[in-house]
Amino acid sequence: MMIILIILVVLAFLAMILYNRLVKLRNNRENAFADIDVQLKQRLDLIPQLVEAVKAYMKHESTVLSDITNARTNAMQAKTINEKIVAETQLSNALQGLKVAVEAYPDLKASQNFIQLQEEIADIENKLAAARRFFNSATKELNNAVETFPSNFIADMFKFKREPMFDLGTDQRAKSEEAPKLNF
């Protein structure tokens, strides 16, 4: 009888340790996304300035600017981590479209205001990339714990689930896999 009681206590203690580990990993993932959220807020604040700087030069490129504005609105309205990931991917794609369109406007590329905004956005994009790497690392740790034995039993009991990574999205992934085009 005493042996059964000791085994039950050990199992309960193991379950408690595994549960606490899962909670720590989930909280680490949420904290990692909070870091991304800070960078996203800074980028969202810069976008109206960028759009205004570009408007005068790109009057007939209104679809590019409206795509950015719509993507920014969607990103600001996203509530959950997963909604923010989707909205952020759309905004990144819209900003990529702006980079392509700007190439046709040498006066705009030479504008000091535009250059400064580009530098600020590039800095934020670099910080976002680092924050995304940390977030994906935290997500991988959580997913590993949710799916591996024996913590997967505790994860199932307490509704821990596999979480999505913050990835490029299919459009950006296809672009990143293309060879760069060099013009001389």
Number of C-alpha atoms within 10 A of each C-alpha: 5 7 8 9 10 11 11 12 12 12 12 12 12 15 16 13 14 20 20 12 15 23 15 13 20 20 14 19 21 16 15 20 23 15 17 22 16 15 20 21 13 13 19 19 12 16 17 15 13 19 18 12 16 21 14 10 15 17 10 10 14 11 12 19 24 13 18 24 19 14 22 24 14 18 22 15 12 15 10 8 16 14 14 21 21 17 20 22 21 23 22 18 19 20 20 14 16 20 13 10 14 16 11 12 12 10 11 19 15 10 13 10 15 19 14 12 17 16 12 15 18 13 14 19 16 13 17 19 14 14 20 19 17 19 23 20 16 22 24 18 16 24 21 14 22 24 16 11 10 13 20 20 17 20 20 12 10 11 10 20 15 15 16 13 17 19 14 18 15 10 11 15 11 10 11 11 8 8 7 8 6 5 4 3
